[in-house]
């Protein structure tokens, strides 16, 4: 996935949200974020982790600057969606990491309301 996004944006000037990775916990979202940092080192890509339990201002600032990837937990993502703080118009890829766990945690009911 990183390689494909790099090929589409070689100059690194545009950072439109192309991929959303949903994870059930912020710990997992941060692990995925670190993996993207390691494998994307040297590539002109930007990623942001969006999760609860922390101040949201830094997360919103990253989104305003432009990102290629967002790693998010369902709760904070839905909050940002309801307040129109995130735009999915150019989204190409959705990854549900540990989807079964999110279903057990009630994400299905939450997503049905949105």
N, C-alpha and C positions, 0 to 999 in steps of 0.2 A: 504494500500500500504506500509506503514512504517513497519508494522508487517512482511509482506512477505519479504521485503529486509533484515530485521533483521535476520530472520530465515536462509536466504541464506548466510549471512555473520556474523555469531555469533562472531567470533574472532576479527572482525573489521580491519583485516589486508589488505584486498583488497577494493579499492574504485574505481570501474569501473562505468562509467556513465550508469545507468540503466533506469532512468526516466527523461523525459523532460517535463516541464510544461510551456506552452506558455501563457502569459498574455498580454493584450493590452497596459498596462501602467506600468511604474516602480513602482508606488504606489501600484498597485495590486500585482505585483511581490514581493515587500517587505512584504506586508501583508501575502502572502502565505508562504514566507520564515520564517516569525515569527511563523506562525502556525506550520510549520515543526519543528522549534526549540522547541516549547512548547511540542508538542506531541512526538517528538523524543528525548526528554531530557533523558539522561542516555543510549541511544542506540548508538552503534558504527556506526553512519551514518554521512556523510558529505553532505552539500548542498551549492550551490553557486548561487547568483543572478547575472544575466548578463543583463545589460540594459544601454542605452545611457545616456548622460548628466553628466557622471562622468568619471574620469580617468579609463582607462581599465586595467592598470597594475595589480591592486589587483585582478581583476576578472580573468585575465590570470594566475596569480600565484595560485589561488585557483584551477583552472582547471589542472594545472601542478601537483599539490599535489595529485590530485585525488578526485573525488566527486561521490556520488551515485545519487544525484538529481541536476538538473539545472533548475532554474526558470529564464525565459528569456522573453524579449520583442522581437518582430520580427526583428526590425531594427538592434540591436546589435548582435542578434543571426546570422542573415544573414551575417553581416560583419565578424564575427568570422569564419563562415563556408567558406566564400570566401577566407579567409586567412589561412584556414586549422588549426585553433586554437582550434577546438573542434572535438572530434571523437565520432561517433555514432555507431561504430561497435558492441557494446554489448548492445545497447539500447533495452529495452523491453517494455517500456510504454511511450506513448505520451498523454498528457492531453492538450486540447485546452480550456482554461478558457475564457469564454465570447467570443466564436468563432464568434457569430453574430456581436459583436462589432468590432472584428478584420477585418471581411469582409467589414463592413461599412467604416473602416479606410483605406482600400486599401491593406490589407495583402494578399488577394488572388492574385492580380496582381504581387506583390513583390515575393511571393512564386513561382509563375509560371516561373519567370525569373531564379530562382536558380536551 
